[in-house]
């Protein structure tokens, strides 16, 4: 009996220890690690001795809660709360709550912030040293509080703090591809965090933690449901559940949105048609919007996937995307709601080039969409590939607000088992010059509205969040969620700065650790491109689940679902000709890009096979053949993963054991799969090139038939069959 008592005590201790370590992952970048340096700690405690909040509301209450969470974690003590302003106080007050003298003193600062912006400033007021957080609205006070706490997390001096900041994009939204049965399409971190069965009564602590994390980086919207939508979510039963989540998120400045299935009027049994020009259909959507807003006054609106991959839409009735989007916009407009209408469309027929289709379907309607419609466009013209050129729609619709859609979840980038830092990729797209209004017409300027003076702006990210204890599966997947939020707030930020901030808040502020691991993160996406789709190859992964290589797949019913459609490898060469001699997709871009990319010699080599079909012996800039460079690049990708493993092993002293070991194991999976990609793809392409592998590239471990035989019916990210 004594043995069993001892065993139980040991197990309880182990469970407690593991929960402490797991909590570090659950807390994301809001861990508020204990500040141990006496000098820094004493300085902070001397500078901030109490807090005064001028108004009491749910939002300012959340700011006060966050300050106390942080103070207990940073310093092991409560932050004193005073109703009257004391010397060395942190003061939270909106502009209107400030005395007239301070409003005038800070007039220039307030002129530089918008309705969601904030200022943080050290100042003297009535003989007292005050650190002021102010804003035009209370949500700005919450954003300012998170920013102030971030300065402490980064161990920055606050004695002379002076910060003004505002979001450059209005709608900063996560898209959850979560189904009502809690499966997550393209989700690799467990099941959905939304427990629909238990809502509205059960409000899980995770919902609050989710809201805190999003507010800390300025995300102000969440689409709760999959773009492959289910009409049931618009029923009264589910509106009540959505309302419960909206009530949780509201104090954090987060609006809820839903995906609207276009055929809902028919599927609910109310109507026999969903024709957007039918008066009864228009009335149905108006009534549905009124019903939702009666329960959720700040409901954000609808995200719509229509006439894409089998989803119903206005084309089913001989109508256009304008007809469909404007019908829904009309229903939402009285409530200040918006429609986010996705431009991800491609024909079920044999298309000339899938990359051209969205442009062809949407650009002719520029300027015809209602003012509360955002056209949501993926970063590239195919589908979230490891590397794509920017989507040609950006800049081609100057009279229509365009919303960027990035994918945070790693559907085509190794799922949650590969370390891939995506903000580097996001930055690459945002910085790209479209040239559509002359030089320096960057994608960032298109989506923040500054290029064409748009009033409505947005950026969406397909979430990588699930019910894993650390939210994202891979510990480094959290950086992609964090980085998306930072870039949605300011699309001109540098991805290195974002990586460094995230590392300091998540792991350690040690300079060696931050410098070394940020270098690894910034290289990681390029490494994945190298061992998966180098030199502009794309969409050559296995189909359906998109797990692993599948360049040989050619038997699917729709041509553009087959990888062979995209690489077109034969004895003469490889690549998709999108120049004037091919599909002419290049003509959808501005003239400077057309001129540069028309010639393979001036095309950037990272896009070479995206725009050109070239011989295997084509001589590249280094004097070597295309085959040599392709093979060597695959090998470089593998070697860079090996280097990542070595780098991480050297960081053990800076990371808790649980997260260190998890990342170590995941890197081993990544190395195994990088080798698999290299060997399978080179085995396949070599049969066309009939050329030897370079000396630095090892022979594949297995023959091509072996790689073709591999099946993964239960790969994550696709809805399982319950049969």
C-alpha positions in Angstrom: 0.0 0.0 0.0 2.9 2.4 0.8 4.3 1.8 -2.7 1.1 2.7 -4.3 0.7 5.9 -2.2 4.2 6.9 -3.2 3.5 6.1 -6.9 0.3 8.3 -6.8 2.2 11.2 -5.2 4.9 10.9 -7.8 2.3 10.8 -10.6 0.6 13.8 -9.2 3.9 15.7 -9.0 4.7 14.7 -12.6 1.3 15.8 -13.8 1.7 19.1 -12.0 5.1 19.7 -13.5 4.0 18.8 -17.0 1.0 21.2 -16.7 3.4 24.0 -15.7 5.5 23.3 -18.8 2.4 22.9 -21.0 1.1 26.2 -19.7 4.1 27.9 -21.3 2.9 26.8 -24.6 -0.7 27.6 -23.9 0.1 31.2 -22.9 1.6 31.8 -26.3 3.5 35.2 -26.4 1.7 36.4 -23.2 3.8 34.5 -20.8 5.1 37.6 -18.9 8.2 35.8 -17.8 9.5 36.8 -14.3 11.8 39.8 -14.5 14.8 38.7 -12.4 17.4 41.4 -13.0 17.3 43.6 -9.8 18.2 46.8 -11.7 15.6 46.3 -14.4 13.0 45.1 -11.9 13.6 48.0 -9.5 13.4 50.5 -12.4 10.0 49.2 -13.6 8.6 49.1 -10.0 9.8 52.6 -9.3 8.4 53.9 -12.6 4.9 52.3 -12.2 3.6 52.2 -8.7 -0.1 52.2 -9.3 -2.8 52.3 -12.0 -5.7 54.7 -12.5 -8.4 54.0 -15.1 -10.7 56.9 -15.8 -13.7 55.0 -17.0 -15.1 51.6 -16.1 -16.3 49.4 -18.9 -15.9 45.8 -20.0 -12.9 46.8 -22.2 -11.1 48.8 -19.6 -11.8 46.1 -17.2 -10.0 43.7 -19.4 -7.0 46.1 -19.6 -6.9 46.2 -15.8 -7.1 42.4 -15.6 -4.2 42.1 -18.1 -2.1 44.5 -16.1 -2.7 42.4 -12.9 -1.9 39.1 -14.7 1.3 40.6 -16.0 2.3 42.2 -12.7 1.9 39.0 -10.8 4.0 37.2 -13.3 6.6 39.8 -13.8 7.1 40.8 -10.2 5.1 38.4 -8.0 2.8 41.2 -6.7 -0.4 43.1 -7.4 -0.4 46.5 -9.1 -2.1 49.0 -6.8 -5.3 50.4 -8.2 -6.3 54.0 -7.3 -9.3 56.0 -8.2 -7.3 59.2 -7.9 -4.2 59.9 -9.8 -1.0 59.3 -7.8 2.7 60.1 -8.5 4.3 57.4 -10.7 1.0 56.1 -11.9 0.0 54.4 -15.1 -3.0 56.3 -16.2 -5.5 54.9 -18.7 -7.9 57.5 -20.2 -9.5 58.3 -23.5 -8.9 61.6 -25.1 -12.3 63.0 -24.0 -11.6 61.9 -20.4 -8.4 64.0 -20.2 -8.4 67.5 -18.8 -8.6 70.2 -21.5 -5.0 71.2 -20.8 -3.7 67.7 -21.6 -5.9 67.4 -24.6 -4.2 70.6 -26.0 -0.7 69.4 -25.0 -1.2 66.1 -26.8 -3.1 67.5 -29.8 -0.4 66.6 -32.2 -0.1 63.0 -30.9 -3.9 62.5 -31.2 -3.8 63.9 -34.7 -1.4 61.0 -35.6 -3.7 58.2 -34.4 -7.0 56.8 -35.8 -10.0 55.4 -34.0 -8.2 52.3 -32.9 -4.8 53.8 -32.3 -3.2 54.8 -29.0 -0.4 56.8 -27.5 1.9 55.9 -24.5 3.7 58.9 -23.1 5.7 59.8 -20.0 4.6 63.3 -18.8 4.3 65.6 -15.8 0.8 66.4 -14.7 0.0 68.6 -11.6 3.5 67.9 -10.2 3.2 64.1 -10.7 5.2 61.8 -13.0 2.7 59.9 -15.0 2.8 57.3 -17.7 -0.2 57.9 -19.8 -2.0 55.4 -22.1 -4.6 57.3 -24.1 -6.7 56.7 -27.2 -9.8 58.0 -28.9 -11.8 54.9 -28.0 -11.5 52.4 -25.2 -10.3 49.6 -27.5 -7.3 51.8 -28.1 -6.6 51.7 -24.4 -6.6 47.9 -24.4 -4.3 47.9 -27.4 -2.1 50.4 -25.7 -2.0 48.3 -22.5 -0.8 45.3 -24.5 1.8 47.4 -26.2 3.1 48.8 -22.8 3.3 45.2 -21.4 5.2 44.2 -24.5 7.8 46.8 -23.8 8.3 45.3 -20.4 8.4 41.8 -21.9 11.2 43.0 -24.2 13.0 44.6 -21.3 12.8 48.0 -23.0 13.4 51.3 -21.0 10.2 53.1 -20.1 11.6 56.1 -18.3 11.1 58.3 -21.4 8.6 56.2 -23.2 6.8 57.9 -26.1 4.9 55.7 -28.6 2.0 56.5 -31.0 0.6 53.7 -33.1 -2.5 52.9 -35.1 -3.5 50.0 -37.3 -3.1 50.7 -41.0 -5.7 48.1 -42.0 -9.3 48.1 -40.7 -10.5 44.5 -40.8 -7.8 42.2 -39.3 -9.5 38.9 -39.4 -8.8 35.2 -38.7 -10.6 32.7 -40.9 -11.3 29.5 -39.1 -12.0 26.6 -41.5 -13.8 24.8 -38.6 -16.8 22.6 -39.2 -19.7 22.2 -36.9 -18.6 18.7 -36.0 -15.3 20.2 -34.7 -13.2 18.8 -37.5 -11.0 21.5 -39.1 -10.4 21.6 -42.8 -6.6 22.0 -43.3 -6.2 22.0 -39.5 -3.2 20.3 -38.0 -3.5 21.2 -34.3 -6.4 18.9 -33.2 -10.1 19.6 -33.3 -11.8 23.0 -33.3 -11.6 25.1 -30.2 -15.4 25.9 -30.6 -17.3 23.4 -28.6 -20.6 23.9 -30.4 -22.4 21.1 -28.6 -21.8 22.7 -25.2 -22.5 26.3 -26.3 -24.1 28.6 -25.3 -24.0 27.6 -21.7 -20.4 26.4 -21.4 -17.8 29.2 -21.9 -14.4 27.7 -21.8 -11.4 29.6 -20.5 -9.8 29.0 -23.9 -12.2 31.4 -25.5 -11.0 34.2 -23.2 -7.3 33.2 -23.7 -8.0 33.2 -27.5 -9.5 36.7 -27.3 -6.6 38.0 -25.2 -4.0 36.6 -27.7 -5.8 38.2 -30.6 -6.3 41.6 -29.0 -2.6 41.7 -28.0 -1.7 41.8 -31.7 -4.7 43.8 -32.8 -6.7 41.1 -34.5 -10.3 42.5 -34.4 -12.4 39.8 -36.2 -12.9 36.1 -36.3 -14.8 34.0 -38.9 -15.9 31.1 -36.8 -16.9 28.6 -39.6 -15.5 27.0 -42.7 -15.6 28.7 -46.1 -17.1 25.4 -47.3 -20.1 26.5 -45.3 -23.1 24.8 -43.6 -26.4 26.5 -43.7 -27.2 25.2 -40.2 -25.0 27.8 -38.6 -27.5 30.5 -39.7 -30.4 28.7 -37.8 -31.7 30.2 -34.5 -30.1 27.3 -32.5 -26.7 28.2 -33.7 -27.1 32.0 -33.7 -27.6 31.6 -30.0 -24.3 29.8 -29.7 -22.5 32.4 -31.8 -24.0 35.1 -29.6 -22.3 33.5 -26.6 -18.9 33.7 -28.3 -19.6 37.3 -29.5 -20.3 38.3 -25.9 -16.9 36.9 -24.8 -15.0 38.6 -27.6 -16.7 42.0 -27.6 -14.7 43.5 -24.7 -11.5 42.6 -26.6 -12.6 44.5 -29.7 -13.3 41.3 -31.7 -16.3 41.0 -34.0 -17.6 37.6 -35.0 -18.4 36.8 -38.7 -19.9 33.7 -40.2 -19.5 32.0 -43.5 -22.8 32.1 -45.5 -23.7 29.3 -47.8 -25.2 30.8 -50.9 -27.9 28.2 -51.2 -29.1 28.6 -47.6 -32.6 29.9 -48.6 -33.1 26.6 -50.4 -31.4 24.3 -47.9 -33.4 25.7 -45.0 -36.6 24.7 -46.9 -37.9 28.3 -47.1 -37.5 28.9 -50.8 -37.1 27.0 -54.0 -34.4 29.2 -55.4 -31.3 31.2 -54.3 -31.3 33.5 -57.3 -29.8 36.8 -56.0 -32.1 38.8 -58.2 -35.2 37.1 -56.9 -37.1 39.6 -54.6 -38.0 36.7 -52.2 -34.3 35.7 -52.0 -33.2 39.2 -51.2 -35.9 39.5 -48.6 -34.8 36.2 -47.1 -31.2 37.4 -46.6 -32.4 40.8 -45.2 -34.6 39.0 -42.7 -31.7 36.7 -41.8 -29.4 39.6 -41.2 -32.0 41.4 -39.1 -32.4 38.2 -37.0 -28.6 37.9 -36.4 -28.2 41.5 -35.5 -31.0 41.4 -33.0 -28.9 38.9 -31.1 -25.5 40.2 -32.0 -25.6 44.0 -32.5 -21.9 44.2 -33.6 -22.0 41.1 -35.9 -19.3 41.7 -38.5 -20.9 40.2 -41.6 -20.5 37.3 -44.0 -17.5 35.5 -45.6 -18.6 33.8 -48.8 -17.1 31.1 -51.0 -19.2 30.9 -54.1 -18.9 29.0 -57.4 -15.7 27.5 -56.4 -14.8 23.8 -55.8 -18.5 22.8 -56.0 -19.8 25.5 -53.7 -23.1 27.0 -54.9 -23.1 30.6 -56.1 -24.8 33.2 -58.3 -23.4 31.6 -61.5 -25.8 28.7 -60.8 -28.5 31.1 -61.8 -26.8 32.8 -64.6 -25.8 35.7 -62.4 -22.5 37.3 -61.6 -20.3 37.7 -58.5 -21.5 41.3 -58.4 -25.1 40.2 -58.2 -24.4 37.8 -55.4 -22.1 40.0 -53.3 -24.3 43.1 -53.6 -27.4 41.1 -52.6 -25.8 40.2 -49.3 -24.2 43.6 -48.9 -27.7 45.1 -49.2 -29.0 43.0 -46.4 -26.0 43.8 -44.1 -25.6 47.5 -44.9 -28.3 48.9 -42.5 -26.3 47.2 -39.6 -22.8 48.4 -40.8 -22.0 44.8 -41.7 -19.7 43.8 -44.6 -19.3 41.0 -47.1 -16.0 39.4 -47.7 -16.4 37.7 -51.1 -13.6 35.3 -51.9 -12.0 35.5 -55.4 -10.7 31.9 -55.1 -12.5 30.5 -58.2 -11.6 28.1 -60.9 -13.6 26.3 -63.5 -14.7 22.7 -63.4 -14.1 22.6 -67.2 -10.7 22.1 -68.8 -9.2 25.6 -68.2 -6.5 27.2 -70.3 -4.7 28.1 -67.1 -6.1 28.0 -63.6 -3.8 30.9 -62.6 -5.8 33.2 -64.9 -9.3 32.5 -63.9 -9.9 34.7 -60.8 -8.6 37.7 -62.7 -10.8 36.9 -65.7 -13.9 36.6 -63.5 -13.4 39.6 -61.2 -11.5 42.3 -63.0 -14.2 43.1 -65.5 -16.5 44.0 -62.6 -14.1 46.5 -61.0 -16.0 49.4 -59.4 -19.4 47.6 -59.5 -19.4 46.1 -56.0 -21.2 47.7 -53.2 -19.1 49.9 -50.8 -19.4 47.4 -48.0 -18.0 44.5 -50.1 -14.3 43.4 -49.8 -13.0 41.1 -52.5 -10.8 38.6 -50.6 -7.9 37.5 -52.7 -5.3 34.9 -51.9 -1.7 36.1 -52.0 -1.0 34.1 -55.1 -3.0 33.0 -58.2 -3.0 29.3 -57.5 -3.5 28.2 -53.9 -1.2 29.0 -51.0 1.8 27.4 -52.6 5.3 27.4 -50.9 6.1 30.2 -53.3 3.9 32.0 -55.8 4.1 35.3 -57.6 1.6 37.8 -56.2 -1.9 37.6 -57.4 -2.4 39.8 -60.5 -5.8 41.0 -59.2 -3.8 43.2 -56.7 -3.6 46.5 -58.4 -5.8 45.5 -61.3 -9.0 46.6 -59.5 -8.3 50.2 -58.4 -12.0 50.9 -57.8 -12.7 47.9 -55.6 -11.5 47.3 -52.0 -9.3 44.2 -52.0 -8.6 42.1 -48.9 -5.5 40.0 -48.6 -5.9 36.3 -47.7 -2.9 34.6 -46.3 -2.8 31.0 -45.0 -1.4 30.7 -41.5 -2.0 27.0 -41.3 0.6 25.1 -43.4 -1.5 23.2 -45.9 1.2 23.0 -48.5 4.2 23.6 -46.2 4.5 20.4 -44.2 1.5 20.8 -41.9 2.3 21.4 -38.2 5.3 19.0 -38.3 7.5 21.4 -40.2 9.1 24.6 -38.8 8.2 27.3 -41.4 8.2 30.9 -40.4 5.5 32.4 -42.6 5.8 36.2 -41.9 8.9 36.1 -44.1 6.7 34.9 -46.9 3.9 37.3 -46.1 6.4 40.2 -46.2 7.7 39.0 -49.6 4.3 39.4 -51.0 3.4 42.7 -49.3 6.7 44.3 -50.5 6.2 43.2 -54.1 5.7 46.1 -56.6 2.7 45.7 -58.8 3.7 48.7 -60.9 0.0 49.2 -61.7 0.1 52.9 -60.7 3.8 53.4 -61.4 6.8 52.3 -59.5 6.4 51.6 -55.8 2.8 50.5 -56.1 3.3 47.7 -53.6 0.8 45.1 -52.7 0.8 46.5 -49.2 -0.3 49.9 -50.6 -3.1 48.2 -52.5 -4.6 46.5 -49.4 -4.1 49.3 -46.9 -6.1 51.5 -49.4 -3.4 54.2 -49.8 -2.8 53.5 -53.5 -6.4 54.2 -54.5 -7.8 55.9 -51.4 -10.0 53.1 -50.4 -12.2 53.5 -47.3 -12.7 49.8 -46.5 -9.5 47.7 -46.0 -8.8 44.2 -44.7 -6.4 41.3 -44.3 -7.5 37.7 -43.5 -5.5 34.8 -42.3 -6.6 31.1 -42.4 -6.0 30.1 -38.8 -3.7 27.3 -37.6 -5.5 27.0 -34.2 -6.9 23.9 -32.7 -7.4 22.3 -29.3 -3.8 21.2 -28.9 -2.5 22.3 -25.5 -0.2 24.8 -27.3 -2.9 25.9 -29.8 -0.9 25.3 -33.0 0.7 21.9 -32.8 4.2 23.0 -33.6 5.5 25.5 -31.0 6.9 27.6 -33.8 3.5 27.7 -35.4 2.5 30.2 -32.8 4.9 32.7 -34.5 2.8 32.5 -37.7 -0.4 33.5 -35.8 1.5 36.2 -34.0 3.2 37.5 -37.1 0.0 37.6 -39.1 -1.5 39.8 -36.4 1.5 42.1 -36.5 1.4 42.5 -40.3 -2.3 42.9 -40.4 -1.9 45.9 -38.0 1.1 47.2 -40.1 1.9 45.5 -43.4 5.2 47.4 -43.6 6.8 45.7 -40.6 10.0 43.7 -41.0 9.6 39.9 -40.4 12.9 39.8 -38.6 11.7 42.3 -36.0 8.5 40.2 -35.6 10.6 37.0 -35.1 12.8 38.6 -32.6 9.9 40.0 -30.6 8.1 36.7 -30.6 11.2 34.8 -29.4 11.8 37.2 -26.6 8.2 37.0 -25.4 7.9 33.2 -25.9 11.3 31.7 -25.0 14.2 34.0 -23.9 15.5 37.5 -24.2 19.1 36.2 -24.4 20.8 38.0 -27.3 22.6 34.9 -28.6 19.4 32.8 -28.5 17.4 35.5 -30.3 19.9 36.2 -33.0 20.6 32.6 -33.7 17.0 31.3 -33.7 15.7 34.3 -35.6 18.2 33.6 -38.4 17.0 30.0 -38.4 13.3 31.1 -38.6 14.0 33.6 -41.5 15.7 30.9 -43.5 13.1 28.2 -42.8 10.5 29.1 -45.5 13.2 29.2 -48.2 14.4 25.8 -47.1 10.9 24.3 -47.5 10.7 25.8 -51.0 14.0 24.2 -51.9 13.1 20.7 -50.8 9.5 20.8 -52.1 9.1 23.1 -55.1 12.3 24.8 -56.2 12.7 27.2 -59.1 9.0 27.9 -59.5 7.6 24.4 -59.5 4.2 24.4 -57.8 1.3 22.2 -56.8 3.2 18.9 -57.1 2.1 17.5 -53.7 -0.1 14.5 -53.3 -3.7 15.3 -53.9 -6.6 15.5 -51.5 -4.7 15.6 -48.2 -1.7 17.5 -49.8 0.7 15.5 -47.7 4.0 14.7 -49.3 5.1 14.7 -52.9 3.0 13.5 -55.8 4.3 15.0 -59.1 3.2 11.8 -60.9 -0.6 12.1 -60.1 -2.5 12.4 -63.4 -5.7 10.4 -63.0 -8.0 12.9 -61.3 -11.3 13.9 -63.0 -10.5 17.6 -63.2 -7.3 18.5 -65.0 -6.3 21.3 -62.7 -6.3 18.9 -59.7 -3.5 16.9 -61.2 0.2 17.9 -60.4 1.2 17.0 -64.0 -1.0 19.9 -65.1 1.3 22.3 -63.3 4.8 21.0 -64.1 4.2 19.6 -67.6 7.5 17.5 -67.4 8.4 15.7 -70.6 11.5 14.7 -72.5 11.8 18.2 -73.8 11.8 20.0 -70.4 9.7 21.1 -67.5 7.6 24.1 -66.4 4.4 25.9 -67.2 4.7 28.4 -70.1 2.7 31.5 -69.0 4.3 33.9 -71.5 2.9 35.1 -74.8 3.9 31.7 -76.4 1.9 29.9 -73.7 -1.2 30.7 -71.7 -0.3 34.4 -71.6 -1.1 34.7 -67.9 1.8 37.1 -67.7 -0.3 39.6 -69.6 -2.4 40.0 -66.4 0.5 41.8 -64.8 1.8 45.4 -65.4 4.2 46.1 -68.3 7.4 46.2 -66.3 6.7 42.7 -64.9 5.7 41.4 -68.3 8.9 42.6 -69.9 11.1 41.2 -67.2 9.4 37.8 -67.0 8.8 37.2 -70.7 12.4 36.3 -71.2 13.7 33.3 -69.1 17.1 35.0 -68.9 15.6 38.0 -67.0 13.0 36.1 -65.0 13.9 35.7 -61.3 15.1 32.2 -61.0 12.7 31.5 -58.0 9.8 31.9 -60.6 11.6 30.4 -63.6 9.4 27.3 -64.0 6.2 29.1 -63.0 6.4 31.2 -66.2 8.5 29.0 -68.6 8.8 25.5 -69.9 12.5 25.0 -70.4 14.8 22.2 -71.6 16.5 20.1 -68.9 19.9 21.3 -70.2 18.9 25.0 -70.2 21.9 26.9 -68.9 21.2 29.0 -65.8 23.0 32.0 -64.4 25.6 29.9 -62.6 26.6 28.2 -65.9 25.0 24.9 -64.8 22.0 23.1 -66.3 18.5 23.4 -65.1 18.6 19.7 -64.1 21.8 20.3 -62.1 20.3 23.3 -60.3 17.0 21.6 -59.6 18.7 18.6 -58.1 21.2 20.6 -56.1 18.4 22.9 -54.8 16.5 19.9 -53.5 19.7 18.8 -51.7 20.3 22.2 -50.3 16.8 22.2 -48.7 17.6 18.9 -47.0 21.0 20.2 -45.8 19.4 23.3 -44.4 17.0 21.3 -42.3 20.0 19.4 -40.9 21.5 22.7 -40.0 18.3 23.7 -38.3 18.6 20.6 -36.1 22.1 21.5 -35.2 21.2 25.1 -34.4 18.3 24.0 -32.2 20.4 21.5 -30.3 22.7 24.4 -29.3 19.8 26.3 -27.8 18.9 23.8 -25.1 19.9 25.9 -22.2 17.5 28.6 -23.2 14.3 26.5 -23.6 12.2 24.5 -21.1 12.6 20.7 -21.5 9.2 20.0 -22.9 9.2 22.5 -25.7 12.8 21.8 -26.5 12.2 18.1 -26.9 9.0 18.6 -28.9 10.7 20.9 -31.4 13.7 18.5 -31.6 11.4 15.6 -32.5 9.4 17.6 -35.0 12.7 18.7 -36.7 13.6 15.0 -37.1 10.2 14.5 -38.8 10.9 17.5 -41.1 14.3 16.1 -42.0 12.8 12.7 -42.9 10.1 14.3 -45.0 12.5 16.7 -46.7 14.6 13.6 -47.8 11.4 12.0 -49.0 10.4 15.0 -51.1 13.9 15.2 -52.6 14.1 11.5 -53.4 10.6 11.1 -54.7 10.6 14.2 -56.9 14.1 13.6 -58.4 13.2 10.0 -59.1 10.2 11.1 -61.0 11.7 14.0 -62.9 14.9 12.0 -63.7 12.9 9.7 -66.0 12.3 12.7 -68.2 15.6 14.4 -68.0 17.6 11.2 -68.6 20.5 13.0 -66.8 22.6 11.8 -63.8 22.3 13.3 -60.4 25.1 15.7 -59.4 27.8 14.2 -57.3 26.6 16.2 -54.2 23.1 14.7 -54.4 22.7 11.1 -53.0 20.8 8.4 -54.9 17.2 8.0 -53.8 16.7 5.5 -51.0 13.9 3.7 -53.0 12.8 3.4 -56.5 10.0 5.5 -58.0 7.4 2.7 -57.7 7.9 2.7 -54.0 7.2 6.4 -53.6 4.1 6.1 -55.9 2.8 3.3 -53.7 2.7 5.3 -50.5 -0.9 6.0 -49.3 -2.0 8.2 -46.4 -5.8 7.8 -46.1 -5.8 9.2 -42.6 -3.5 12.2 -43.1 -4.7 15.2 -40.9 -6.5 18.2 -42.3 -9.2 16.5 -44.3 -12.6 15.5 -42.9 -12.5 11.8 -41.8 -15.1 9.3 -42.9 -17.0 8.0 -39.9 -18.2 4.9 -41.8 
